[in-house]
Amino acid sequence: MKSLLIKSLLPLLLLSKASCAADSLPSWNDTASKKAIVTFVEKVTKEGSPDFVPVAERIATFDNDGCLWSEQPMYFQAFFIFDRIKQLAPQHPGWKDKEPFASVLKGDIKSALAGGEHALIEMGMATHAGTTTEEFEKIVTDWITTAKHPKTGRLFTEMVFQPMIEVLSYLRANGFKTFIVSGGGIEFMRPWVERVYGIPPEQIIGSSIKTKFEMRDGQPVLVRLPEINFVDDKAGKPVGIQMHIGRRPIAAFGNSDGDLQMLQWTAASKGARFCLYVHHTDAKREFAYDRKSSIGRLDKGLDEAQAKGWTVVDMKNDWKIIYPFEKW
Amino acid sequence: MKSLLIKSLLPLLLLSKASCAADSLPSWNDTASKKAIVTFVEKVTKEGSPDFVPVAERIATFDNDGCLWSEQPMYFQAFFIFDRIKQLAPQHPGWKDKEPFASVLKGDIKSALAGGEHALIEMGMATHAGTTTEEFEKIVTDWITTAKHPKTGRLFTEMVFQPMIEVLSYLRANGFKTFIVSGGGIEFMRPWVERVYGIPPEQIIGSSIKTKFEMRDGQPVLVRLPEINFVDDKAGKPVGIQMHIGRRPIAAFGNSDGDLQMLQWTAASKGARFCLYVHHTDAKREFAYDRKSSIGRLDKGLDEAQAKGWTVVDMKNDWKIIYPFEKW
């Protein structure tokens, strides 16, 4: 009786296990990319397998802009910077005659960005410093829950990639700890990333300005200073990973040349390793760009991915949907 | 029958629950300190209680030197520095005529330290930089598994505080995430802290030097540079906490004035909060020092703890044993 019961249940159990794995990535087409992800996860989690990795070492790192959410026509944090300049303008009457602020206030983003990195840093400092950490958290929270993307009219947090959110969940269900390693501002991400990606603040690595501990009316505060602390991009990404995590990821996900060193750092250690580039190939549902884009350029990285056999996601063909709202 | 069974088991179940809580801290005497810890943990973990804190926000931070292990007659990392100077001396023939290195090589630690902080930083740079992160990890691992304390003849990792290790485990068993926030070197701690305290590398915050990503023979490495990146002490501790964790602890444990700002930062936020100072009062079993010690001075902190009603552990009276080896 007992063995009969087991025999009759066995196919169901097996089916349930298989369909469970398949259902973890429902927004992915059954192409090579999905297979590569599942194959990797299954081999590093199979006890006794030569590729087995203990839970504590299952570290996976994800870029944010262009990897977990869109980044066109410009990084979403840049929209925050411009909105914040407009908001702060009454307190800075000089801005209306001073570039790049004057152009922003006139709505001429192209001219505002003409000053390149220097102008962007100047605007970043002016808009990200001068508050306490708690005040800044509130400013970001207010913005992210109301500001909308100029093309889609959606909240920026709606423009996250459903297939990547499934990868995050799938990895966590398999004992991975998921981290964000982004060139974006660490405190720009923390207020909303946990709700949107399920990644807690202590697993977010990003660029930062310096802060200073102070007593104000007997209450301790951390004041945000207009001084760069760390740039978490390109060669900075492995540095940020070592600083915050202290061990190498076994899987890394990016979409641009800014992620190349993170992927190299991940790929170079011993054992089964997984590197993936999201390639923006879908002009209709999202944006199509790579080697010549000023935002999220993927050029050297694409060559290296091909040479090293890393997984390159073709968004157009690999993803059934891009954004969560397409499900509804 | 069923209700009889429940009735007869009920006292056993209750006893088991109570003794379970009590057994979590077996090396603590039943004094006010132990009661304060247990009371705090019980109220923040009790669902429906006004003091309830969700698991994700149960962050506890611990200083290391003097809080989780001893720090006399000098910080244990200083022994590492001196051993490493002796080890590296053949590659630096000039050291035998150059202070503070010359004094170290002659075994005259007092003179070596006469140069104060400047001398210590110079020695720290000379002994902590110039390797890759992987090489440094191996150097620390080799040292920590062999080097012995001059007074006790024990491995340094044996000189950890058994009662504090019990607090770490007790908090984790209650859904807390435990972090180290130490003035010591982050990469000096990471190679052994997980094994000794059960705290993974990504939950360690410490002082650091800068690192640089480089390709060497086609392999990526992180090279340790002789340049200070961050000093995780005093007002630096809340800064380090915000940088790495991104939210405030609800419990903080320290032993010196170097931890005061961390405790202030923890105490100042809303809700039930817990701050504890380990007071070194046991000259016989460990070391006795506080307001006038050059290592681990506890002066302002002791005043503030008394004024604010923080828990102050009297090692002599609160702890049944100090070190784990006393159990055997």
Interface residues (C-beta under 8 A of the other chain):
Chain A: A56 I59 T133 K177 I186 E187 R190 E194 P200 P201 E202 Q203 I204 S208 T211 K212 F213 M215 Q219 P220 L222 N229 A235 G236 P238 V239 Q242 M243 H244 I245 G246 R247 Q261 Q264 W265 A268
Chain B: A56 I59 T133 K177 I186 E187 R190 E194 P200 P201 E202 Q203 I204 S208 T211 K212 F213 M215 Q219 P220 L222 N229 A235 G236 P238 V239 Q242 M243 H244 I245 G246 R247 Q261 Q264 W265 A268
